[in-house]
Amino acid sequence: MASLHTRPLPRVPDGLLLGLLRSDMGRGDLTTRAIVPRGQGARARLVTREGGVAAGLEEAARLFRLRGCRVSRARDGSGIRRGQVLLEISGPARAILEVERTALNLAMRMSGVATGTRRCVEAARRVDSRMRVVATRKTAPGLGLLDKKAVVLGGGLSHRLGLDDGILVKDNHIRLAGSVGEATRRALRGAGGRPVEVEAETLEEAREAARAGARGLLLDNFSPRALGRAVKELRREFPGLALEASGGITPSNVAAYARSGADVLSLGSLTHSARSLDMSLDVLPGIGRRKSL
């Protein structure tokens, strides 16, 4: 789909992971320093309490390694079952406890995003095997790359990671340009060969954008029935248009939208409403056992 702005996701930088850890540690783990002697070693396991799709294990493992621990892990993107060991960690006890919560938060959230994405992709593809499901930029500031990686691990696509990934003409651009046609023409002139996609909230806006030269349309806030009618009309009038649907699509109605004949469904809920998977990290017996908070 020429208008779908996708590119390979970059590796999550060590600096981002360490920044998340520093935000939790602040001036240091006061409880661990008071109780655990410097130099004491420990072994621990990160275990999932529910099934789903694994994600964030690479980043969690890297955090432990950056603090001097040895780690083995399950594979990101794989199906996981309740009670499965996802990480096995050994190293300085202080480091394990300092990293615990940040590593858990990463693995829990990213696995939740990946699990929800996998369910939506499977529901959509039961209706249309060619359907693509993408995430939006509706993530918490600073978490966009992590959330988008989790979406990809769940079988979705990331769409734009940032504003430099392509041109997507949205409602505020249209208001400032004066019309959807004028906004489309300006976008095409300034695109420099990059893909241009134009948001339309009505069938008439979609037609106006297509007549102005848009080859990709984002049909926003259509009901499943109205979307199906719009897709049929636009395919007849403008063969070759790439059509994406967005707005109001949720896990509960994704199958209905998949019947529309659109090329792509974009769901903000994949990231802005993701539920984290429940996981725990436990120090192994013989060294002192603690439950996650």
C-alpha positions as CSV (number, residue, x, y, z in Angstrom):
1,M,0.0,0.0,0.0
2,A,1.8,3.1,-1.2
3,S,0.2,5.5,1.2
4,L,0.9,3.4,4.4
5,H,3.9,5.1,6.1
6,T,6.0,2.2,7.4
7,R,9.7,1.6,7.9
8,P,11.7,-0.8,9.9
9,L,11.7,0.1,13.6
10,P,15.0,1.1,15.0
11,R,16.5,-0.8,17.9
12,V,15.4,0.6,21.3
13,P,18.4,2.6,22.5
14,D,20.2,1.7,25.8
15,G,19.8,5.3,26.8
16,L,16.0,5.1,26.7
17,L,16.0,2.0,28.8
18,L,18.5,3.4,31.3
19,G,16.4,6.6,31.5
20,L,13.4,4.6,32.4
21,L,15.4,2.9,35.1
22,R,16.8,6.1,36.5
23,S,13.3,7.6,36.7
24,D,12.3,4.7,39.0
25,M,15.5,4.6,41.1
26,G,16.0,8.3,41.6
27,R,18.8,8.7,44.2
28,G,18.9,4.9,44.7
29,D,16.9,1.9,46.0
30,L,16.8,2.8,49.7
31,T,15.1,-0.4,50.8
32,T,17.5,-2.8,49.0
33,R,20.6,-0.8,50.3
34,A,19.4,-1.1,53.8
35,I,18.7,-4.9,53.7
36,V,20.9,-6.5,51.0
37,P,24.7,-6.5,51.6
38,R,26.9,-5.2,48.7
39,G,28.3,-8.1,46.8
40,Q,25.6,-10.6,47.7
41,G,24.6,-12.7,44.6
42,A,21.1,-14.0,43.7
43,R,19.1,-15.8,41.1
44,A,15.6,-14.9,40.0
45,R,12.9,-15.7,37.5
46,L,10.4,-13.6,35.8
47,V,7.2,-15.5,35.4
48,T,3.9,-14.7,33.6
49,R,0.7,-15.2,35.5
50,E,-1.4,-15.4,32.4
51,G,-1.1,-16.4,28.7
52,G,-0.6,-14.2,25.8
53,V,2.2,-13.0,23.5
54,A,5.6,-12.2,24.8
55,A,7.1,-8.8,24.2
56,G,9.6,-6.6,25.9
57,L,11.8,-9.5,27.0
58,E,14.7,-8.3,25.0
59,E,14.5,-4.9,26.6
60,A,14.1,-6.3,30.1
61,A,17.0,-8.6,29.6
62,R,19.2,-5.8,28.4
63,L,18.4,-3.8,31.5
64,F,19.6,-6.6,33.7
65,R,22.7,-7.1,31.6
66,L,23.5,-3.4,31.7
67,R,23.6,-3.8,35.5
68,G,26.0,-6.7,35.4
69,C,23.6,-9.7,35.4
70,R,23.4,-12.8,33.2
71,V,20.1,-13.5,31.6
72,S,18.4,-16.1,29.5
73,R,15.0,-15.4,28.0
74,A,12.0,-16.7,26.0
75,R,11.5,-15.4,22.5
76,D,9.6,-12.1,21.9
77,G,6.6,-12.7,19.7
78,S,6.0,-16.2,20.9
79,G,2.9,-17.5,22.6
80,I,3.2,-17.8,26.3
81,R,1.2,-19.7,28.9
82,R,0.3,-19.1,32.5
83,G,3.2,-20.0,34.8
84,Q,5.9,-19.9,32.1
85,V,9.3,-18.7,33.0
86,L,10.2,-15.8,30.7
87,L,13.5,-14.6,32.1
88,E,16.1,-16.4,34.3
89,I,18.5,-13.9,35.9
90,S,21.6,-14.3,38.0
91,G,24.0,-11.7,39.3
92,P,24.3,-9.0,42.0
93,A,21.2,-9.2,44.3
94,R,21.1,-5.4,44.6
95,A,21.1,-5.0,40.8
96,I,18.3,-7.6,40.4
97,L,16.1,-5.8,42.8
98,E,16.9,-2.3,41.4
99,V,15.9,-3.4,37.9
100,E,12.9,-5.5,38.9
101,R,10.1,-3.0,38.6
102,T,11.3,-1.3,35.4
103,A,11.9,-4.7,33.7
104,L,8.5,-5.9,34.8
105,N,6.7,-2.8,33.7
106,L,8.3,-3.1,30.2
107,A,7.5,-6.8,29.8
108,M,4.0,-6.5,31.2
109,R,3.0,-3.5,29.1
110,M,4.6,-4.6,25.9
111,S,3.3,-8.1,26.2
112,G,-0.2,-6.7,26.8
113,V,0.1,-4.6,23.7
114,A,1.3,-7.5,21.7
115,T,-1.4,-9.8,23.0
116,G,-4.2,-7.3,22.2
117,T,-2.8,-6.7,18.8
118,R,-2.6,-10.5,18.0
119,R,-6.3,-10.9,19.0
120,C,-7.3,-8.0,16.7
121,V,-5.2,-9.2,13.8
122,E,-6.7,-12.7,14.1
123,A,-10.3,-11.4,14.3
124,A,-9.8,-9.2,11.3
125,R,-8.1,-11.9,9.2
126,R,-10.8,-14.4,9.9
127,V,-13.0,-12.1,7.9
128,D,-10.4,-10.9,5.3
129,S,-7.1,-12.8,5.2
130,R,-5.4,-9.8,3.5
131,M,-6.4,-7.2,6.2
132,R,-3.6,-5.2,7.8
133,V,-4.0,-3.8,11.3
134,V,-1.9,-0.8,12.3
135,A,-1.3,1.2,15.4
136,T,-1.5,5.0,15.7
137,R,0.7,7.5,17.4
138,K,-1.6,7.5,20.4
139,T,1.0,6.4,23.0
140,A,2.4,7.9,26.1
141,P,5.2,10.4,25.4
142,G,8.5,8.5,25.4
143,L,6.9,5.1,24.9
144,G,6.1,5.3,21.2
145,L,9.0,3.1,20.0
146,L,8.4,0.5,22.7
147,D,4.6,0.4,22.0
148,K,5.1,0.1,18.2
149,K,7.6,-2.7,18.6
150,A,5.1,-4.6,20.7
151,V,2.4,-4.0,18.0
152,V,4.7,-5.5,15.4
153,L,5.5,-8.5,17.6
154,G,1.8,-9.0,17.9
155,G,1.4,-9.2,14.1
156,G,0.4,-5.6,13.4
157,L,2.2,-2.7,11.6
158,S,3.4,0.5,13.2
159,H,2.2,3.0,10.6
160,R,4.0,6.3,11.2
161,L,6.5,6.2,14.1
162,G,6.9,9.9,14.0
163,L,6.0,13.0,11.9
164,D,9.0,12.4,9.6
165,D,7.7,9.1,8.3
166,G,5.4,10.4,5.7
167,I,2.7,12.9,4.9
168,L,-0.7,12.4,6.5
169,V,-3.1,15.3,5.9
170,K,-5.5,15.5,8.9
171,D,-8.5,17.6,9.9
172,N,-6.5,20.5,11.3
173,H,-4.3,20.7,8.2
174,I,-7.5,20.8,6.2
175,R,-9.0,23.6,8.3
176,L,-5.8,25.7,8.0
177,A,-5.6,25.1,4.2
178,G,-9.3,26.0,3.7
179,S,-10.4,22.8,2.1
180,V,-9.5,19.1,1.7
181,G,-8.7,19.7,-2.0
182,E,-6.3,22.6,-1.3
183,A,-4.6,20.7,1.5
184,T,-4.1,17.7,-0.7
185,R,-2.6,19.8,-3.5
186,R,-0.2,21.5,-1.1
187,A,0.8,18.2,0.4
188,L,1.5,16.7,-3.0
189,R,3.6,19.7,-4.1
190,G,5.7,19.5,-0.9
191,A,5.9,15.7,-0.7
192,G,9.2,15.3,-2.6
193,G,8.1,11.9,-3.8
194,R,7.1,10.7,-0.3
195,P,3.7,9.0,0.1
196,V,0.7,11.2,0.8
197,E,-2.4,10.1,2.7
198,V,-5.4,12.3,3.3
199,E,-8.0,12.0,6.0
200,A,-11.6,12.3,5.0
201,E,-14.6,12.4,7.3
202,T,-17.3,12.1,4.6
203,L,-17.6,10.4,1.2
204,E,-17.6,13.8,-0.4
205,E,-14.4,14.8,1.3
206,A,-12.9,11.5,0.1
207,R,-13.9,12.2,-3.5
208,E,-12.5,15.8,-3.3
209,A,-9.2,14.5,-2.1
210,A,-9.0,11.8,-4.7
211,R,-9.9,14.3,-7.5
212,A,-7.0,16.5,-6.2
213,G,-4.6,13.7,-6.7
214,A,-4.5,11.7,-3.4
215,R,-3.8,8.0,-3.9
216,G,-4.3,7.1,-0.3
217,L,-7.3,8.0,1.9
218,L,-7.9,7.6,5.6
219,L,-11.7,7.3,6.1
220,D,-12.2,8.5,9.6
221,N,-15.1,7.8,12.0
222,F,-17.3,5.9,9.5
223,S,-19.7,3.3,10.9
224,P,-18.9,-0.2,9.5
225,R,-21.9,0.0,7.2
226,A,-21.1,3.5,5.9
227,L,-17.5,2.5,5.5
228,G,-18.5,-0.5,3.3
229,R,-20.6,1.8,1.1
230,A,-17.8,4.4,0.8
231,V,-15.2,1.8,0.0
232,K,-17.4,0.4,-2.8
233,E,-18.1,3.8,-4.3
234,L,-14.5,4.9,-4.1
235,R,-13.2,1.7,-5.7
236,R,-15.6,2.2,-8.5
237,E,-14.8,5.9,-9.1
238,F,-11.1,5.8,-8.4
239,P,-9.5,2.4,-9.1
240,G,-6.2,1.8,-7.3
241,L,-6.9,4.0,-4.3
242,A,-5.4,2.8,-1.0
243,L,-8.1,2.9,1.7
244,E,-7.5,3.0,5.4
245,A,-10.2,3.1,8.1
246,S,-9.8,4.7,11.4
247,G,-11.8,6.1,14.3
248,G,-14.0,4.1,16.6
249,I,-12.5,0.7,15.7
250,T,-12.0,-1.5,18.8
251,P,-11.3,-5.1,19.5
252,S,-15.1,-5.7,19.8
253,N,-16.0,-4.4,16.4
254,V,-12.8,-5.0,14.4
255,A,-14.4,-7.9,12.5
256,A,-17.3,-5.7,11.4
257,Y,-14.9,-3.1,10.0
258,A,-12.8,-5.9,8.3
259,R,-15.8,-6.7,6.2
260,S,-15.8,-3.3,4.6
261,G,-13.2,-4.1,1.9
262,A,-10.7,-1.4,3.2
263,D,-7.0,-2.2,2.9
264,V,-6.0,-1.3,6.4
265,L,-7.6,-0.8,9.8
266,S,-5.9,1.5,12.3
267,L,-6.7,1.2,16.0
268,G,-5.6,3.7,18.6
269,S,-6.8,1.3,21.3
270,L,-3.9,-1.1,20.6
271,T,-1.7,1.3,22.5
272,H,-3.8,3.9,24.4
273,S,-6.1,1.3,26.0
274,A,-3.7,-1.7,26.3
275,R,-4.0,-3.8,29.4
276,S,-0.7,-5.1,30.8
277,L,-0.2,-8.8,31.3
278,D,0.3,-9.9,34.9
279,M,3.8,-11.0,35.7
280,S,6.0,-11.4,38.7
281,L,9.7,-11.6,39.5
282,D,10.8,-13.9,42.3
283,V,14.2,-14.5,43.9
284,L,14.8,-18.2,44.0
285,P,14.7,-20.1,47.4
286,G,17.9,-20.5,49.3
287,I,18.9,-16.9,48.9
288,G,15.8,-15.1,50.1
289,R,12.5,-15.0,48.3
290,R,10.5,-11.8,47.6
291,K,7.3,-11.2,45.8
292,S,6.9,-8.3,43.3
293,L,5.1,-5.3,44.6
